[in-house]
Amino acid sequence: MFFLYGASGHGKVILEILKSSGKDVYGIFDDGNNLPSTILEVPILGVFSEDKWNESYALIISIGNNNIRKIIVEKLDVTFGIAIHPKSQISPSVKIGKGTTLMAGSIVNASTRIGEHCIVNTNASLDHDCVIEDFVHISPGAVITGGVSIGEGTHIGAGVIVIPGVKIGKWVTIGAGAVIINNIPDYTTVVGNPGRIIKQKEKNG
Ligand SMILES: CC(=O)SCCNC(=O)CCNC(=O)[C@H](O)C(C)(C)COP(=O)(O)OP(=O)(O)OC[C@H]1O[C@@H](n2cnc3c(N)ncnc32)[C@H](O)[C@@H]1OP(=O)(O)O
């Protein structure tokens, strides 16, 4: 049995992944106001508190923003689960950290390592020998070729292509459709083909 944290559209997707793999979701925590009482027939439980928690269940933070996911994880002392869509293809040699979710059509090939609380979104592919650190989001349709490394908290936009062996730093944002052919430094925003830095960030996000 699972709990989710985050009653967003992203939460709905994770809810349906769990249901399609035969797992139940007991309820969804969310700190927001004016939420409905249920989403896809699962109750919204409001703000997380110990009295609503059940130690035999597992939690997934169902929030797309990498920094918010990290902030929430650091506040909680609970068991985190993994959600893998039955129509993803994951090599048996892949290692996947707790809290990570893999959406429909995602493909992860041999010896790739995916950290904790990552998102591998719909139809994204990660080829062999990649290293994906914690809190990374690989958006729909992105193609991460062999031997790529991606640092903590980085967001790879929809449809991005990263050529083999590239090293992308931490808390980077790669804009939708970019083609990344060179290493990318930490805390930058990169767009275009070939990818070019358009912003230097001061902090995570
Ligand atoms: C299931 C899901 O929905 S998962 C979610 C997937 N989400 C995504 O893929 C979104 C990825 N985000 C983007 O592509 C955004 O446009 C970002 C993050 C790259 C840029 O956002 P911002 O920092 O707000 O930059 P801003 O919108 O001000 O654009 C800055 C410049 O970059 C250009 N630009 C922005 N995005 C892109 C892009 N993807 N490709 C090429 N150029 C771009 C803008 O046209 C602008 O150019 P200008 O200065 O010449 O006018």
The ligand as a Gaussian input file, in Angstrom:
#p B3LYP/6-31G(d) Opt

LIG

0 1
 C        4.691000      15.713000     -18.178000
 C        5.351000      17.083000     -18.189000
 O        4.744000      18.067000     -18.476000
 S        7.006000      17.152000     -17.778000
 C        7.511000      18.821000     -17.966000
 C        8.420000      19.032000     -19.150000
 N        8.773000      20.445000     -19.201000
 C        9.598000      20.955000     -20.124000
 O       10.119000      20.265000     -20.983000
 C        9.820000      22.432000     -20.009000
 C       11.271000      22.823000     -20.282000
 N       11.395000      24.264000     -20.099000
 C       11.780000      25.095000     -21.096000
 O       12.075000      24.693000     -22.232000
 C       11.820000      26.584000     -20.697000
 O       11.471000      27.349000     -21.829000
 C       13.213000      26.996000     -20.132000
 C       13.327000      26.413000     -18.718000
 C       14.365000      26.504000     -20.959000
 C       13.393000      28.509000     -20.091000
 O       12.578000      29.094000     -19.173000
 P       12.943000      30.560000     -18.630000
 O       14.136000      30.470000     -17.747000
 O       11.690000      31.091000     -18.030000
 O       13.428000      31.380000     -19.910000
 P       12.598000      32.329000     -20.864000
 O       11.239000      31.760000     -21.140000
 O       12.678000      33.712000     -20.271000
 O       13.426000      32.265000     -22.216000
 C       14.720000      32.822000     -22.320000
 C       15.162000      32.732000     -23.779000
 O       15.359000      31.355000     -24.119000
 C       14.494000      30.991000     -25.216000
 N       14.001000      29.651000     -24.949000
 C       13.267000      29.256000     -23.888000
 N       13.045000      27.941000     -23.957000
 C       13.639000      27.494000     -25.068000
 C       13.752000      26.225000     -25.660000
 N       13.201000      25.137000     -25.082000
 N       14.466000      26.109000     -26.805000
 C       15.032000      27.205000     -27.392000
 N       14.958000      28.446000     -26.872000
 C       14.266000      28.591000     -25.718000
 C       13.381000      32.035000     -25.224000
 O       12.805000      32.168000     -26.504000
 C       14.132000      33.252000     -24.768000
 O       14.862000      33.747000     -25.868000
 P       15.101000      35.352000     -26.079000
 O       15.883000      35.804000     -24.873000
 O       15.862000      35.402000     -27.351000
 O       13.737000      35.951000     -26.132000

